[in-house]
Amino acid sequence: MSALIVGASAGLGRALAESLARGGHDLYLLASDDRDLEPLAQDLSLRYGIRIHYEAMDLMNTELVGLRERVLAALPDLDNLLLIAGYSDARAVGPLADADCLRLMTINFVAGVRLINLFLGHLMARQGGNIVGAGSVAAARGRSNNAVYAASKRGLEFYFETLRHFLALSKSPCRVQWYRLGYMQTRMTFGQKLMFKSIAPEVAAAAITQNLGKDIPLRYLPRWWFIIMTIIRSLPWPIFRRLDI
């Protein structure tokens, strides 16, 4: 068992690295700064005796030449791709600078599609491969706050839906799983005034690890967010338009 984790240095990505390593998965970790990855890789390798490789990669980089070859040379039996990386800016309301708009769309949507495309052929050939994506409850209904972030996550969610259909028609054993994550205790939410309770990344990581191999088109984490978002999605427009959420 082995996994490529994109966005592995902090928050949910780091917690998933720990959870998968504990379960005996060999790992390839990608994040923007290898100063975070090196101590994590050394710690997990020492404690769990797994093969572990890491690489610093900026998801804004348009050049992905050689990444597939490097990953598969290190983990030829790669059977899990987990797209955890994300970028949000609480100030991103209304018109944005073009550079900020591009960064939000690239990290949260474009990079994910490109990375899946790189490894899709390999994962389709694996018996029991998994492609896992981390989205956000912010993408459940369009609202004024974090509009570009939410739209980008919704775009990636839609791509996962099309991918699931493609794999079903191809009769591939590869599974896709998409999670709409609620508030999580990470650097992105630190200091923010949140409407609902946040959860530790380790809680979400344990659920995702346990669900590997299952066909999960969409699931909320925590599960009670399903109730909240069902209510919000069902609100008539004359009511919803008055809510500052």
C-alpha positions in Angstrom: 0.0 0.0 0.0 1.3 3.4 -0.9 0.0 7.0 -1.3 0.9 10.3 -2.8 -0.3 13.2 -0.6 -0.6 16.6 -2.1 -0.5 19.3 0.6 1.2 17.1 3.2 3.0 19.5 5.4 0.3 20.8 7.7 -3.3 20.4 8.8 -5.3 17.5 7.3 -2.4 16.6 4.9 0.0 16.1 7.8 -2.6 14.2 9.8 -3.2 11.9 6.8 0.5 11.2 6.5 0.5 10.1 10.1 -2.6 8.0 9.8 -1.5 6.3 6.6 2.0 5.7 7.9 0.6 4.1 11.0 -1.4 1.8 8.7 1.8 0.7 6.9 1.4 2.8 3.7 4.6 4.0 2.0 4.4 7.7 1.2 5.4 10.4 -1.2 4.7 13.8 0.2 4.3 17.0 -1.8 4.1 20.5 -0.2 5.3 24.0 -1.0 8.2 24.0 1.5 10.5 21.0 2.1 11.6 22.6 5.4 8.2 21.3 6.8 8.5 18.0 4.9 12.0 16.8 6.0 11.3 16.5 9.7 7.9 15.0 9.1 9.4 12.4 6.7 12.2 11.5 9.1 9.8 11.2 12.1 7.3 8.9 10.2 10.1 6.8 8.7 11.7 6.3 12.1 8.4 5.5 14.0 6.7 3.3 11.4 9.5 1.9 9.3 7.9 2.8 6.0 9.4 4.0 2.7 8.9 7.8 2.5 9.9 10.3 0.0 9.1 14.0 -0.2 9.4 16.9 -2.6 8.8 20.6 -2.5 6.4 21.8 -5.2 4.6 25.0 -5.7 1.2 24.3 -7.2 1.4 27.6 -9.0 4.2 26.1 -11.1 3.0 25.4 -14.6 5.8 22.9 -15.2 5.1 19.3 -14.1 7.6 17.6 -16.3 9.2 14.6 -14.6 6.9 14.5 -11.5 5.1 11.4 -12.6 8.4 9.6 -13.3 9.9 10.6 -10.0 6.9 9.5 -7.9 6.5 6.2 -9.7 10.3 5.5 -9.6 10.0 5.9 -5.8 6.6 4.1 -5.4 6.0 1.9 -8.4 3.1 0.3 -6.6 1.4 3.7 -6.0 -2.4 3.1 -5.4 -3.7 6.2 -3.6 -3.7 9.8 -4.7 -4.9 12.3 -2.0 -5.5 15.9 -3.1 -5.6 17.8 0.2 -3.9 21.1 -0.7 -6.0 24.2 -0.7 -5.7 27.9 -0.4 -8.2 30.4 1.0 -8.1 34.1 1.8 -10.7 35.6 4.2 -10.2 39.0 2.5 -11.2 37.5 -0.9 -14.6 39.3 -1.1 -15.8 41.2 -4.2 -13.4 42.2 -7.0 -9.9 40.8 -6.5 -6.5 41.5 -7.9 -5.9 39.3 -10.9 -2.9 37.6 -9.3 -5.0 36.7 -6.2 -7.8 35.4 -8.4 -5.4 33.3 -10.4 -3.8 31.9 -7.3 -7.1 30.8 -5.8 -8.2 29.1 -9.0 -4.9 27.4 -9.8 -4.2 25.9 -6.3 -7.8 24.9 -5.6 -8.9 23.6 -9.1 -6.4 23.7 -12.0 -3.5 22.0 -10.1 -5.8 19.2 -8.9 -7.1 18.4 -12.3 -3.6 18.3 -13.8 -2.2 16.1 -11.0 -5.1 13.6 -11.4 -4.5 13.6 -15.2 -0.8 12.7 -14.6 -1.5 9.6 -12.5 -4.9 8.5 -13.7 -3.7 5.9 -16.2 -1.5 4.3 -13.5 -4.2 4.3 -10.9 -6.8 2.8 -13.3 -4.5 -0.1 -13.8 -4.1 -0.8 -10.1 -6.4 -3.2 -8.3 -8.1 -1.0 -5.7 -6.6 2.4 -6.5 -8.2 5.4 -4.9 -8.4 9.1 -5.8 -9.4 11.3 -2.8 -10.3 15.0 -2.9 -10.8 17.5 -0.1 -13.4 20.1 -0.7 -15.3 22.5 1.4 -18.8 23.2 2.7 -18.3 26.6 1.2 -18.9 25.1 -2.2 -22.4 23.8 -1.3 -24.1 27.0 -2.2 -22.9 30.2 -3.8 -22.5 33.1 -1.4 -20.6 36.4 -1.3 -17.7 35.4 0.9 -14.7 33.5 -0.6 -16.5 33.3 -3.9 -13.5 32.4 -6.1 -12.3 29.8 -3.5 -15.7 28.2 -3.3 -16.2 28.2 -7.0 -12.8 26.6 -7.6 -13.6 23.9 -5.0 -17.0 23.3 -6.6 -15.3 23.0 -10.0 -12.9 20.3 -8.7 -15.9 18.6 -7.0 -17.7 18.5 -10.4 -14.5 17.1 -12.0 -14.5 14.3 -9.4 -18.1 13.6 -10.4 -17.2 13.2 -14.1 -14.2 11.1 -13.1 -16.4 8.7 -11.2 -18.6 8.3 -14.2 -15.7 7.8 -16.5 -14.2 5.1 -14.2 -17.6 3.3 -14.0 -17.9 3.2 -17.8 -14.3 2.0 -18.0 -15.1 -0.7 -15.5 -12.0 0.3 -13.6 -11.5 -0.8 -10.0 -10.2 2.7 -9.2 -12.4 4.5 -6.7 -13.0 8.2 -6.2 -14.0 9.9 -3.0 -14.9 13.5 -2.4 -15.2 15.2 1.0 -16.9 18.5 1.8 -15.0 19.5 4.9 -16.4 21.7 7.6 -14.4 24.0 9.8 -11.1 22.5 10.8 -8.4 23.5 13.3 -5.7 24.6 10.9 -3.6 27.7 10.1 -6.3 28.8 7.6 -8.9 29.1 10.3 -6.7 30.2 13.2 -8.1 33.3 14.8 -11.3 33.4 12.7 -14.7 33.7 14.4 -16.4 30.5 13.2 -20.2 29.9 13.1 -19.9 26.2 14.0 -17.6 23.9 15.9 -14.3 23.0 14.3 -12.7 19.6 14.4 -9.1 18.4 14.7 -7.5 17.3 11.4 -6.7 13.9 13.0 -10.4 13.2 13.3 -11.0 13.8 9.6 -7.8 11.9 8.7 -9.0 8.8 10.6 -12.3 8.8 8.8 -10.7 9.2 5.3 -8.2 6.5 6.0 -10.9 4.1 7.2 -13.0 4.8 4.0 -10.2 4.1 1.5 -11.5 1.6 -1.0 -15.1 2.6 -0.7 -17.2 4.3 -3.4 -18.0 7.7 -1.8 -19.2 10.2 -4.4 -19.8 12.9 -1.7 -19.5 12.9 2.1 -19.5 15.7 4.6 -16.9 15.8 7.4 -18.1 16.0 10.1 -21.3 14.2 9.0 -23.6 16.7 10.8 -22.7 19.3 8.2 -25.0 17.5 5.8 -28.0 18.7 7.9 -26.7 22.3 8.1 -26.0 22.6 4.4 -29.3 20.9 3.4 -31.1 23.6 5.3 -29.0 26.4 3.7 -29.4 25.0 0.2 -33.2 24.7 0.7 -33.6 28.4 1.7 -35.6 30.3 -0.9 -33.7 33.1 -2.6 -35.7 36.0 -1.0 -34.5 34.7 2.4 -31.0 33.6 1.5 -30.1 36.9 -0.2 -30.5 38.6 3.2 -28.0 36.4 5.0 -24.5 37.5 5.6 -22.8 34.1 5.8 
